[in-house]
């Protein structure tokens, strides 16, 4: 079962931090999976936690969501 939460993410168009489109939602570059409105969205923990303090806290602690599949 997945937990439901919301988080504000920074604008993805921040200069110097643009992620190439071929790496977005790509299995080869992802190590986590979000379910958003019934859709699977792949991401990278390092990028997500750097851009959102919420996820930094989640991945750095023992939250049960930090390792749910």
Rosetta silent file (secondary structure, phi, psi, omega in degrees, C-alpha in Angstrom):
SEQUENCE: XXXXXXXXXXXXXXXXXXXXXXXXXXXXXXXXXXXXXXXXXXXXXXXXXXXXXXXXXXXXXXXXXXXXX
SCORE:     score description
SCORE:     0.000 S_00000001
   1 L     0.000  140.793 -178.847    0.000    0.000    0.000 S_00000001
   2 L  -101.264  144.772  174.457    1.267    3.471   -0.843 S_00000001
   3 L   -85.819  149.827  179.183    1.024    6.511    1.386 S_00000001
   4 L  -105.070  130.625  177.712   -0.439    9.697   -0.029 S_00000001
   5 L  -153.023  164.180  176.730    1.448   12.941    0.483 S_00000001
   6 L  -124.589  152.405  177.505    2.084   16.202   -1.286 S_00000001
   7 L  -154.366  140.739  175.450    5.282   18.153   -1.740 S_00000001
   8 L   -86.342  129.551  177.877    6.211   21.276   -3.636 S_00000001
   9 L  -107.112  145.398  178.750    9.052   20.747   -6.056 S_00000001
  10 L   -63.596  160.855  176.764   11.235   23.566   -7.396 S_00000001
  11 L   -58.354  125.091 -177.864   10.876   24.742  -10.975 S_00000001
  12 L   -69.282   -8.922 -178.108   12.662   22.151  -13.164 S_00000001
  13 L   -95.384   26.400  177.762   13.989   24.920  -15.404 S_00000001
  14 L   -67.367  123.347 -178.706   16.490   26.256  -12.867 S_00000001
  15 L   -53.225  137.517  178.874   19.617   27.202  -14.881 S_00000001
  16 L    85.070   -7.931 -178.931   22.447   24.744  -14.406 S_00000001
  17 L  -124.599   19.878 -179.123   20.132   22.048  -13.088 S_00000001
  18 L   -73.907  127.910 -179.794   18.276   21.034  -16.223 S_00000001
  19 L   -94.134  127.528 -179.858   17.993   17.266  -16.456 S_00000001
  20 L   -56.459  137.158 -175.811   18.215   15.892  -19.999 S_00000001
  21 H   -54.467  -35.181 -177.568   14.809   14.627  -21.203 S_00000001
  22 H   -70.252  -11.622  178.826   16.168   11.147  -21.985 S_00000001
  23 H   -98.973   -9.138 -179.604   17.032   10.688  -18.283 S_00000001
  24 L   -82.758  131.102  179.014   13.601   11.666  -16.974 S_00000001
  25 L    56.225   39.958 -176.188   11.319    8.749  -16.064 S_00000001
  26 L  -114.926  126.509 -177.816   13.965    6.338  -17.397 S_00000001
  27 H   -56.251  -37.670 -177.865   14.537    2.933  -15.780 S_00000001
  28 H   -65.007  -25.137 -177.119   18.303    3.124  -16.377 S_00000001
  29 H  -112.298   12.002 -175.935   18.593    6.331  -14.307 S_00000001
  30 L  -116.933  151.128  174.716   16.011    5.659  -11.615 S_00000001
  31 L  -134.844    5.965  173.095   16.081    3.999   -8.241 S_00000001
  32 E  -139.529  160.713 -178.660   12.637    4.947   -6.924 S_00000001
  33 E  -134.282  126.458  175.243    9.104    4.778   -8.270 S_00000001
  34 E  -105.633  145.244  171.655    6.240    7.153   -7.482 S_00000001
  35 E  -105.127  116.039 -177.822    2.601    6.390   -8.223 S_00000001
  36 E  -123.918  114.736 -178.412    0.934    9.621   -9.352 S_00000001
  37 L    49.362   40.993  177.774   -2.750    9.526  -10.288 S_00000001
  38 L    82.936    0.264 -179.874   -2.390    5.854  -11.186 S_00000001
  39 E  -108.035  143.227  176.483    0.718    6.420  -13.333 S_00000001
  40 E   -84.508  130.358  177.392    4.226    5.197  -12.549 S_00000001
  41 E  -126.523  117.184 -178.845    6.851    7.948  -12.443 S_00000001
  42 E   -87.990  147.464 -179.195   10.484    6.906  -12.081 S_00000001
  43 E  -151.768  175.877  178.967   13.018    9.154  -10.365 S_00000001
  44 L  -114.974  127.342 -177.591   16.463    9.255   -8.786 S_00000001
  45 H   -56.754  -41.023 -177.811   16.754    9.533   -4.987 S_00000001
  46 H   -61.855  -43.468 -179.059   19.816   11.792   -5.181 S_00000001
  47 H   -71.113  -47.249 -178.317   18.074   14.311   -7.425 S_00000001
  48 H   -61.564  -44.292 -178.266   14.718   14.196   -5.635 S_00000001
  49 H   -71.547  -28.032  176.028   16.271   14.551   -2.180 S_00000001
  50 H   -70.910  -34.198 -175.259   18.516   17.408   -3.301 S_00000001
  51 H   -91.184  -14.338 -178.761   15.554   19.317   -4.704 S_00000001
  52 L  -141.368  117.671 -178.785   13.035   18.681   -1.900 S_00000001
  53 H   -58.737  -34.084  178.618   13.813   18.721    1.823 S_00000001
  54 H   -55.228  -49.171 -178.367   10.787   16.484    2.434 S_00000001
  55 H   -72.901  -31.602  175.515   12.334   13.641    0.451 S_00000001
  56 H   -58.712  -45.964  178.949   15.785   14.267    1.935 S_00000001
  57 H   -65.165  -40.689 -178.568   14.298   13.643    5.376 S_00000001
  58 H   -64.819  -47.367 -176.915   12.380   10.609    4.184 S_00000001
  59 H   -73.206  -26.599 -178.014   15.338    8.878    2.515 S_00000001
  60 H   -86.509   -5.890 -177.479   17.781    9.715    5.322 S_00000001
  61 L  -120.028 -167.736 -177.521   15.568    8.277    8.054 S_00000001
  62 L  -101.479   31.675  176.552   13.654    5.127    8.786 S_00000001
  63 L   -59.402  140.291 -179.641   10.311    6.220    7.332 S_00000001
  64 H   -65.676  -27.230  177.869    8.474    3.171    6.117 S_00000001
  65 H   -68.792  -19.929 -175.766    7.845    4.967    2.799 S_00000001
  66 H   -67.032  -17.902  179.221   11.595    5.230    2.208 S_00000001
  67 H  -133.581   15.324  177.496   11.790    1.612    1.116 S_00000001
  68 L   -70.958  149.721  176.542    8.256    0.694    0.061 S_00000001
  69 L  -112.116    0.000    0.000    7.750   -0.847   -3.336 S_00000001
